Amino acid sequence: MDIGSAVSRAVGVTDRQLVELPRYRTSDAFDDDERLVIELADAMLGEPVEISPDLRARLEARFTRTQ
């Protein structure tokens, strides 16, 4: 956890965001784009990985394929 926290801080994740991560859906520590990306990461942790059509549509509406 300490290594992950250090790496996160190095790329701009705040201490508050680290603390609030379990509540990312409702926390005001994250903006809408960050919540969407965290939701994708959360979905990718499932076994099997399942990205819902709704999540895929929201990602495609917000980000380009390259992003």
Secondary structure, 3 states (H helix, E strand, C coil): CHHHHHHHHHCCCCHHHHHHHHHCCCCCCCCHHHHHHHHHHHHHCCCCCCCCHHHHHHHHHHCCCCC
